[in-house]
Amino acid sequence: MAIAFKELEVLNDLYTPESPSEINLKRLATLLDLKDKDLADAFKIDPTTLSKNPYASSNPVLKQWITIFNLIIIIISEAEPELSPNGIKIRMQKWLKLPRPEFNGNSAVDEMRKGKSRLVKNLLEQLIG
């Protein structure tokens, strides 16, 4: 299975039939075990807006996060090509949530929420080579 196809399959739950080209931020919050308010703060949007309209596609922070997710999916897919999309998603969630020495004991999600997505992306790009 091509890596691009795996990326779509792993992240498929973030999209909904009502808005197939946009990410459902409530589903993203669930994926990362974040409260809606924490996600809204990270994306610099009003939590009320998030509860009224959970869909986004053009948010610059969201685009960075999706890039990070895709890099993680590529790394996992290359290391374990037999892994199912759900298995990849579970490993991705774990990697994002575990404390990392590269981030002074914080998780990648913690760093991303603080606006340090570039730091996480740079680490992943180094891992890819």
ROPAPA-13674 format. One record per residue (C-alpha): residue in one letter; x, y, z. Coordinates in pm, 1 decimal, padded with zeros to 6 digits. Layout:
N
NODE lodo        u        v        w
NODE    a        X        Y        Z
...
//
This chain:
129
NODE lodo        u        v        w
NODE    m  00000.0  00000.0  00000.0
NODE    a  00143.2  00342.1 -00091.0
NODE    i  00235.7  00573.5  00192.9
NODE    a  00007.0  00852.6  00064.7
NODE    f -00286.0  00611.0  00079.0
NODE    k -00192.8  00513.2  00437.2
NODE    e -00186.1  00881.3  00534.4
NODE    l -00540.5  00919.2  00408.6
NODE    e -00656.3  00604.0  00584.7
NODE    v -00492.2  00690.5  00916.7
NODE    l -00636.7  01042.6  00922.3
NODE    n -00972.0  00948.1  00765.1
NODE    d -01155.9  00970.4  01100.1
NODE    l -01082.6  01342.7  01114.3
NODE    y -01304.1  01406.8  00811.3
NODE    t -01682.3  01378.3  00798.7
NODE    p -01938.0  01340.1  00518.1
NODE    e -02089.0  01680.2  00606.6
NODE    s -01760.2  01852.1  00532.5
NODE    p -01531.6  01607.4  00349.2
NODE    s -01255.5  01856.5  00267.0
NODE    e -01220.0  01994.6  00619.6
NODE    i -01085.5  01853.4  00945.4
NODE    n -01332.4  01809.2  01228.8
NODE    l -01150.7  01976.7  01517.9
NODE    k -01360.5  01796.8  01779.4
NODE    r -01243.2  01465.4  01636.0
NODE    l -00887.9  01595.9  01636.0
NODE    a -00922.4  01687.4  02003.9
NODE    t -01044.2  01333.7  02074.8
NODE    l -00755.3  01181.8  01876.6
NODE    l -00504.8  01377.1  02086.7
NODE    d -00694.2  01353.6  02419.0
NODE    l -00725.0  01731.2  02435.9
NODE    k -01009.3  01941.0  02566.7
NODE    d -01183.5  02153.2  02305.0
NODE    k -01063.8  02467.0  02484.6
NODE    d -00701.3  02351.6  02472.8
NODE    l -00728.2  02284.6  02100.7
NODE    a -00902.7  02618.7  02040.3
NODE    d -00624.0  02796.3  02230.5
NODE    a -00356.2  02616.8  02026.8
NODE    f -00530.0  02714.1  01701.7
NODE    k -00593.5  03068.2  01823.4
NODE    i -00967.6  03043.7  01772.2
NODE    d -01251.6  03119.6  02009.9
NODE    p -01376.9  02805.0  02190.7
NODE    t -01733.7  02917.8  02117.5
NODE    t -01655.8  02919.9  01747.2
NODE    l -01518.2  02567.2  01777.6
NODE    s -01835.2  02440.2  01944.6
NODE    k -02056.5  02606.3  01680.4
NODE    n -01846.0  02511.5  01379.3
NODE    p -01590.7  02235.0  01442.0
NODE    y -01460.7  02228.9  01082.6
NODE    a -01140.3  02391.2  00961.3
NODE    s -00914.6  02363.9  00660.0
NODE    s -00726.2  02688.9  00621.3
NODE    n -00598.5  02740.5  00976.6
NODE    p -00216.8  02774.0  00957.3
NODE    v -00164.2  02585.7  01284.1
NODE    l -00382.6  02300.2  01158.8
NODE    k -00176.2  02278.8  00840.2
NODE    q  00142.9  02248.1  01047.1
NODE    w -00012.8  01977.9  01263.4
NODE    i -00127.8  01777.1  00959.9
NODE    t  00225.1  01800.7  00819.9
NODE    i  00357.6  01662.3  01149.6
NODE    f  00103.1  01378.8  01145.0
NODE    n  00202.4  01290.9  00789.4
NODE    l  00572.3  01284.4  00879.2
NODE    i  00498.9  01050.1  01170.3
NODE    i  00289.8  00826.8  00943.7
NODE    i  00575.3  00810.6  00691.0
NODE    i  00828.1  00715.4  00960.5
NODE    i  00604.1  00446.5  01108.1
NODE    s  00503.4  00311.6  00765.1
NODE    e  00864.5  00280.5  00656.7
NODE    a  00970.3  00114.2  00982.5
NODE    e  00672.7 -00124.3  00994.3
NODE    p  00523.2 -00157.8  00643.7
NODE    e  00290.2 -00440.8  00749.9
NODE    l  00116.8 -00227.8  01013.9
NODE    s -00250.8 -00149.7  00951.6
NODE    p -00372.3  00211.7  00932.8
NODE    n -00527.9  00171.3  01277.2
NODE    g -00199.8  00035.8  01413.6
NODE    i -00019.1  00335.0  01264.6
NODE    k -00270.9  00571.3  01422.5
NODE    i -00220.8  00411.0  01765.0
NODE    r  00159.5  00440.3  01733.4
NODE    m  00125.0  00799.8  01614.8
NODE    q -00094.1  00888.2  01911.9
NODE    k  00154.9  00726.4  02148.4
NODE    w  00453.0  00907.8  01994.6
NODE    l  00272.9  01241.4  02016.0
NODE    k  00177.2  01195.2  02383.2
NODE    l  00491.2  01040.4  02535.5
NODE    p  00739.2  01268.6  02712.9
NODE    r  01047.1  01312.6  02493.2
NODE    p  01398.4  01408.2  02598.8
NODE    e  01428.3  01623.0  02284.2
NODE    f  01152.3  01842.7  02427.0
NODE    n  01286.9  01858.2  02784.7
NODE    g  01047.1  01587.9  02898.6
NODE    n  00741.4  01739.8  02732.6
NODE    s  00538.8  01551.7  02475.3
NODE    a  00522.2  01655.1  02111.4
NODE    v  00157.7  01755.2  02164.3
NODE    d  00261.5  01978.8  02456.0
NODE    e  00516.3  02150.5  02232.9
NODE    m  00267.0  02182.1  01947.4
NODE    r  00007.0  02334.6  02180.3
NODE    k  00265.9  02594.7  02288.9
NODE    g  00318.7  02699.1  01927.3
NODE    k  00642.3  02503.6  01882.0
NODE    s  00527.0  02290.5  01590.1
NODE    r  00838.5  02381.3  01392.9
NODE    l  01054.2  02218.0  01661.8
NODE    v  00853.1  01895.3  01635.3
NODE    k  00859.5  01907.5  01254.7
NODE    n  01237.4  01962.6  01251.9
NODE    l  01293.1  01659.7  01475.4
NODE    l  01077.1  01441.5  01250.5
NODE    e  01254.6  01563.3  00937.6
NODE    q  01588.2  01471.9  01099.4
NODE    l  01454.1  01124.0  01174.2
NODE    i  01353.8  01079.7  00810.7
NODE    g  01699.3  01191.9  00699.7
//
